[in-house]
Amino acid sequence: MLPATPSASMRIPLVASFFFLALSALPLLAYTPHYTGSVIRLDAELDALVAPEARPELLATGLAWAEGPAWRKKGGYVVFSDIPKNTIYKWSESEGLSVFLRPAGYTESNPPPLGRELGTNALLWDHHGRLVMLDQGNRRVVRLDEKNYTKVVLADRYHGKRFNSPNDLAYHSNGDLYFTDPPYGLDGLDANPHKELKFNGVYRLTAAGELHLILSDLTRPNGIALSPDEKILYVCVSDPSDARVMAYDLRPDGTVENGRVFFDANALLKQAGGKGNPDGLKLDKQGNVFLGGPGGILVITPQGKHLGTIVTGHVTANCAFGDDGSTLYIAADSTFLRIRLKTVGEGF
């Protein structure tokens, strides 16, 4: 059992441009309704989740690489990362797209960057309505303090060694934060000489600030999510040579057991020409999985049956439920989209 380091009370001031852009939220791209993509139905069961006439709606384009959307119930808007642009964007029905935070991750006051992906990755609002960010550019887990616009460092090291590049996260109802730490933010990935950990881990950070390594045997841990009853932990493995989603039984003490392949994506990845490794995932209230993978968003039952795919036309990273819980917001390469569903996301 190790305390998260540095202390969760450490606060790091941000540069002046942060204050200006975060507060002004200057409009960036005009929003014009436009439908794109399609829905591929492999099983009639999909109709209970996605209406036959539904199609993705394009909300924004011209991005570098969209990632990690998160819906804010208080305020009614969604935020998402553009990692190469070191920016978090905000999208709302009334305002369209605007800058929420820039720089979101790496700043010039830190040591030289070790990769080109300098921004934040996945985002999530905690149980107190505070934005938690996986600061990939600075290799740490942080929380935004919107009162004075500083970052609170929740964790950045395990056994004194820096994380690789924290990627995705999920909260348990008890306040535990689960997150993955692949090497995607480092040039050369595992071969980067500044990679301090020999493995790519999955961690649990307790509400008390204690950091635990729960998995160290996955080559490329990526997306992570909990089942609605919090008995299963899902972890995506975005390894092009063994693309899959793993499922683990979650013990009462927060550790995992009985790891098994929930969904094998290798055949689909091959059909897609090697594009679209399993990335991020979210679940609805019934435990159906909405997975960013080959072709777009794969819709998978709790038993691992692939019902169909929401085709985005782009390599698709991650998604988040929003609005009343029946809208799925999708980060797909240079685009940001949404689609109305007949199901409701977990947590709504």
C-alpha positions as CSV (number, residue, x, y, z in Angstrom):
1,M,0.0,0.0,0.0
2,L,1.7,3.2,-1.1
3,P,0.6,6.8,-0.8
4,A,0.1,8.6,-4.1
5,T,3.0,10.9,-4.8
6,P,3.3,13.9,-4.7
7,S,0.7,14.8,-2.1
8,A,-2.8,15.3,-3.4
9,S,-2.7,18.7,-1.8
10,M,0.1,19.9,-4.2
11,R,-1.2,22.7,-6.4
12,I,0.6,23.8,-9.6
13,P,-0.2,27.2,-11.1
14,L,-0.9,27.3,-14.8
15,V,0.4,29.8,-17.4
16,A,-1.5,33.0,-18.2
17,S,-3.0,31.8,-21.4
18,F,-4.8,29.1,-19.4
19,F,-6.7,31.8,-17.5
20,F,-7.7,33.7,-20.6
21,L,-8.8,30.8,-22.7
22,A,-10.5,28.8,-20.0
23,L,-12.6,31.8,-18.8
24,S,-13.4,33.3,-22.2
25,A,-14.2,30.0,-24.0
26,L,-13.7,31.6,-27.3
27,P,-15.7,30.0,-30.2
28,L,-13.5,27.9,-32.4
29,L,-15.6,26.1,-34.9
30,A,-19.1,26.9,-36.1
31,Y,-21.6,24.1,-35.6
32,T,-23.7,23.1,-38.6
33,P,-26.0,20.0,-38.3
34,H,-24.8,17.3,-40.6
35,Y,-25.4,13.6,-40.5
36,T,-22.7,11.1,-41.5
37,G,-21.8,7.5,-41.2
38,S,-24.3,4.7,-40.7
39,V,-25.3,1.8,-38.4
40,I,-24.5,-1.8,-39.3
41,R,-26.9,-4.3,-37.8
42,L,-25.6,-7.8,-37.2
43,D,-28.5,-8.9,-34.9
44,A,-32.1,-7.8,-34.5
45,E,-31.4,-7.2,-30.7
46,L,-29.6,-4.0,-31.7
47,D,-33.0,-2.3,-32.5
48,A,-33.8,-2.2,-28.8
49,L,-30.7,0.0,-28.3
50,V,-30.2,1.9,-31.5
51,A,-33.2,2.9,-33.7
52,P,-33.1,1.6,-37.3
53,E,-33.1,5.2,-38.7
54,A,-30.4,6.6,-36.3
55,R,-27.2,8.0,-37.8
56,P,-24.2,9.8,-36.2
57,E,-24.4,13.6,-36.3
58,L,-21.2,15.5,-37.0
59,L,-20.6,18.2,-34.3
60,A,-17.1,19.3,-35.0
61,T,-14.3,18.6,-37.5
62,G,-10.7,19.8,-38.1
63,L,-9.4,18.3,-34.9
64,A,-6.0,16.6,-34.6
65,W,-7.0,13.6,-32.5
66,A,-10.1,13.7,-30.3
67,E,-10.2,11.7,-27.1
68,G,-11.8,11.1,-23.8
69,P,-15.2,12.8,-23.8
70,A,-17.1,13.5,-20.5
71,W,-20.6,14.9,-20.0
72,R,-21.1,17.5,-17.3
73,K,-24.6,17.2,-15.9
74,K,-24.3,20.6,-14.1
75,G,-24.1,23.0,-17.0
76,G,-25.3,20.5,-19.7
77,Y,-22.2,20.3,-21.9
78,V,-19.5,17.8,-22.9
79,V,-15.8,18.2,-22.8
80,F,-13.2,16.3,-24.7
81,S,-9.4,16.3,-25.4
82,D,-7.5,17.0,-28.5
83,I,-4.2,15.5,-27.5
84,P,-1.8,16.8,-30.1
85,K,-3.3,20.3,-29.8
86,N,-2.9,20.2,-26.0
87,T,-6.4,21.4,-25.7
88,I,-9.7,20.5,-24.0
89,Y,-12.7,21.6,-25.9
90,K,-16.3,22.2,-24.7
91,W,-19.4,21.5,-26.8
92,S,-22.9,22.7,-25.9
93,E,-26.1,22.9,-27.8
94,S,-26.3,26.6,-27.4
95,E,-22.7,27.6,-28.0
96,G,-21.3,24.9,-30.3
97,L,-17.6,24.3,-29.9
98,S,-15.2,26.4,-27.8
99,V,-11.9,26.1,-26.0
100,F,-12.3,25.0,-22.4
101,L,-8.7,24.7,-21.4
102,R,-5.4,25.3,-23.2
103,P,-2.7,24.2,-22.5
104,A,-4.5,21.2,-21.1
105,G,-1.4,19.1,-20.3
106,Y,2.3,19.9,-21.0
107,T,3.6,23.4,-20.3
108,E,6.9,25.0,-21.0
109,S,7.7,25.2,-17.3
110,N,8.1,21.5,-17.2
111,P,11.1,19.4,-18.6
112,P,11.2,18.9,-22.4
113,P,8.4,16.7,-23.7
114,L,9.2,13.0,-24.4
115,G,6.6,12.6,-27.1
116,R,4.3,14.5,-29.5
117,E,1.0,13.8,-27.6
118,L,1.3,16.6,-25.1
119,G,-2.3,17.1,-24.0
120,T,-4.7,15.3,-21.8
121,N,-6.3,12.0,-22.7
122,A,-9.5,10.7,-20.9
123,L,-11.5,13.1,-18.8
124,L,-14.1,12.4,-16.1
125,W,-16.1,14.4,-13.6
126,D,-15.8,13.0,-10.1
127,H,-18.6,12.5,-7.6
128,H,-18.1,16.1,-6.4
129,G,-18.4,17.6,-10.0
130,R,-14.6,18.2,-10.4
131,L,-12.8,17.4,-13.6
132,V,-10.2,14.7,-13.3
133,M,-7.8,14.6,-16.2
134,L,-5.2,12.0,-17.3
135,D,-2.4,14.5,-18.1
136,Q,-0.6,12.4,-20.6
137,G,1.8,15.2,-21.5
138,N,3.1,15.4,-18.0
139,R,2.6,11.6,-17.2
140,R,0.3,12.1,-14.2
141,V,-3.3,12.1,-12.9
142,V,-4.6,15.5,-12.0
143,R,-7.8,17.3,-11.0
144,L,-8.8,20.8,-12.1
145,D,-9.6,23.3,-9.4
146,E,-12.0,25.7,-11.1
147,K,-12.0,28.1,-8.2
148,N,-8.5,29.3,-8.9
149,Y,-7.6,27.4,-12.1
150,T,-4.8,25.3,-10.8
151,K,-4.1,21.5,-11.1
152,V,-4.2,19.2,-8.1
153,V,-1.8,16.3,-8.6
154,L,-3.4,13.1,-7.5
155,A,-0.7,10.7,-8.6
156,D,2.4,10.7,-10.8
157,R,4.6,7.8,-9.6
158,Y,4.5,4.2,-8.6
159,H,7.3,3.1,-6.2
160,G,9.0,6.4,-7.0
161,K,9.0,5.8,-10.8
162,R,7.1,8.1,-13.1
163,F,4.0,6.8,-14.9
164,N,4.3,6.1,-18.7
165,S,1.3,8.1,-20.0
166,P,-2.0,7.7,-18.1
167,N,-4.7,7.0,-20.7
168,D,-8.2,6.1,-19.4
169,L,-10.1,6.1,-16.1
170,A,-13.2,4.9,-14.3
171,Y,-14.7,5.8,-10.9
172,H,-16.1,3.3,-8.4
173,S,-19.0,4.5,-6.3
174,N,-16.8,4.3,-3.2
175,G,-14.4,6.9,-4.7
176,D,-11.7,4.6,-6.0
177,L,-10.3,5.6,-9.3
178,Y,-9.1,2.9,-11.7
179,F,-6.8,4.0,-14.6
180,T,-4.6,2.6,-17.3
181,D,-1.0,3.5,-18.1
182,P,0.2,2.4,-21.5
183,P,3.3,4.0,-23.2
184,Y,1.4,5.9,-26.0
185,G,2.6,9.3,-25.0
186,L,6.2,8.4,-25.3
187,D,8.2,8.4,-28.5
188,G,9.3,4.9,-29.2
189,L,6.7,3.6,-26.7
190,D,8.4,0.8,-24.6
191,A,11.8,1.6,-26.2
192,N,11.8,5.2,-24.9
193,P,14.9,5.5,-22.6
194,H,12.9,7.7,-20.2
195,K,10.3,5.0,-19.6
196,E,10.9,4.3,-15.9
197,L,8.4,1.4,-15.4
198,K,9.2,-1.9,-17.2
199,F,5.5,-2.7,-17.4
200,N,2.3,-1.0,-18.6
201,G,0.0,-1.1,-15.6
202,V,-3.6,-0.8,-14.4
203,Y,-3.9,1.0,-11.1
204,R,-6.4,1.8,-8.3
205,L,-6.2,5.1,-6.5
206,T,-8.3,5.1,-3.4
207,A,-10.3,8.1,-2.1
208,A,-7.7,8.3,0.7
209,G,-4.9,8.7,-1.9
210,E,-3.4,5.2,-1.7
211,L,-2.1,3.9,-5.0
212,H,-2.2,0.1,-5.8
213,L,-1.0,-1.7,-8.9
214,I,-3.7,-4.2,-9.8
215,L,-2.5,-5.5,-13.3
216,S,0.9,-5.5,-14.8
217,D,0.7,-8.3,-17.5
218,L,-1.2,-6.5,-20.3
219,T,0.9,-5.3,-23.2
220,R,-1.3,-2.2,-24.1
221,P,-3.9,-1.5,-21.4
222,N,-6.2,1.2,-22.7
223,G,-9.9,1.8,-22.1
224,I,-11.3,0.9,-18.7
225,A,-14.9,0.7,-17.3
226,L,-16.9,-0.9,-14.6
227,S,-20.1,-2.9,-15.0
228,P,-23.3,-1.2,-13.6
229,D,-23.2,-3.5,-10.5
230,E,-19.5,-2.8,-10.1
231,K,-18.7,-6.5,-10.0
232,I,-16.7,-6.6,-13.3
233,L,-13.8,-4.4,-14.5
234,Y,-13.3,-4.2,-18.2
235,V,-9.9,-3.3,-19.7
236,C,-9.2,-2.9,-23.4
237,V,-6.0,-4.2,-24.8
238,S,-5.1,-2.1,-27.9
239,D,-2.3,-4.4,-29.0
240,P,-2.4,-4.9,-32.9
241,S,-1.1,-8.4,-32.5
242,D,-3.7,-9.4,-29.8
243,A,-6.6,-6.9,-29.8
244,R,-9.2,-7.7,-27.2
245,V,-11.3,-6.6,-24.2
246,M,-10.6,-8.3,-20.9
247,A,-13.1,-8.8,-18.1
248,Y,-12.1,-9.3,-14.4
249,D,-14.2,-10.0,-11.4
250,L,-13.7,-7.2,-8.9
251,R,-13.2,-8.3,-5.3
252,P,-14.5,-6.3,-2.3
253,D,-11.0,-5.1,-1.5
254,G,-10.6,-3.6,-5.0
255,T,-8.3,-6.2,-6.4
256,V,-9.2,-8.4,-9.4
257,E,-9.4,-12.1,-10.2
258,N,-10.7,-14.5,-12.9
259,G,-9.4,-12.6,-15.9
260,R,-10.9,-13.7,-19.2
261,V,-11.3,-12.5,-22.8
262,F,-14.7,-10.7,-23.0
263,F,-14.4,-9.7,-26.7
264,D,-11.8,-10.8,-29.3
265,A,-11.4,-8.0,-31.8
266,N,-8.6,-9.5,-33.9
267,A,-10.8,-10.6,-36.8
268,L,-12.6,-7.3,-37.0
269,L,-9.2,-5.5,-36.8
270,K,-7.9,-7.5,-39.8
271,Q,-11.0,-6.7,-41.8
272,A,-10.5,-3.0,-41.1
273,G,-6.9,-3.1,-42.4
274,G,-5.4,-2.9,-39.0
275,K,-7.1,0.3,-38.1
276,G,-9.2,0.8,-35.0
277,N,-7.7,-1.1,-32.0
278,P,-10.0,-1.5,-29.0
279,D,-9.7,1.9,-27.3
280,G,-12.3,3.4,-24.9
281,L,-15.6,2.0,-23.8
282,K,-18.8,2.9,-21.8
283,L,-21.7,0.9,-20.6
284,D,-25.4,1.5,-20.5
285,K,-27.7,0.6,-17.5
286,Q,-28.2,-2.9,-18.8
287,G,-24.5,-3.6,-19.0
288,N,-24.2,-3.4,-22.8
289,V,-20.8,-2.2,-23.9
290,F,-20.2,0.6,-26.4
291,L,-16.6,0.2,-27.6
292,G,-14.4,2.3,-29.7
293,G,-12.9,-0.3,-32.1
294,P,-12.6,-1.4,-35.7
295,G,-15.1,0.5,-37.8
296,G,-16.5,2.8,-35.2
297,I,-18.5,2.1,-32.0
298,L,-19.1,-1.6,-31.5
299,V,-22.3,-2.5,-29.5
300,I,-21.7,-5.6,-27.4
301,T,-24.0,-7.4,-25.0
302,P,-22.9,-8.3,-21.4
303,Q,-22.4,-11.8,-22.7
304,G,-19.9,-10.6,-25.4
305,K,-22.2,-10.8,-28.4
306,H,-21.5,-8.2,-31.1
307,L,-24.9,-6.7,-32.1
308,G,-23.7,-4.1,-34.6
309,T,-21.5,-1.1,-35.2
310,I,-22.1,2.6,-35.3
311,V,-19.9,3.5,-38.3
312,T,-18.2,6.9,-37.9
313,G,-16.0,6.8,-41.0
314,H,-12.9,7.5,-38.9
315,V,-10.7,5.6,-36.5
316,T,-12.7,5.9,-33.3
317,A,-11.2,6.5,-29.9
318,N,-13.8,6.8,-27.1
319,C,-17.3,7.8,-26.2
320,A,-19.5,9.1,-23.4
321,F,-23.2,9.2,-22.6
322,G,-24.7,12.6,-22.2
323,D,-27.8,14.8,-22.3
324,D,-30.6,12.7,-20.6
325,G,-28.4,9.7,-20.9
326,S,-29.6,8.5,-24.2
327,T,-27.1,10.5,-26.4
328,L,-23.7,9.0,-27.1
329,Y,-21.0,11.5,-27.8
330,I,-18.1,10.0,-29.9
331,A,-14.5,11.1,-30.3
332,A,-13.3,9.8,-33.7
333,D,-9.9,11.0,-35.0
334,S,-10.5,14.5,-36.5
335,T,-14.2,14.6,-35.7
336,F,-16.6,14.8,-32.8
337,L,-20.0,13.2,-33.2
338,R,-23.2,12.2,-31.4
339,I,-26.0,9.7,-31.9
340,R,-29.3,9.3,-30.2
341,L,-30.0,5.9,-28.6
342,K,-32.9,4.0,-27.2
343,T,-31.0,3.0,-24.2
344,V,-29.6,5.0,-21.3
345,G,-26.1,5.2,-20.1
346,E,-25.0,4.0,-16.7
347,G,-25.0,6.8,-14.2
348,F,-28.1,8.5,-15.5
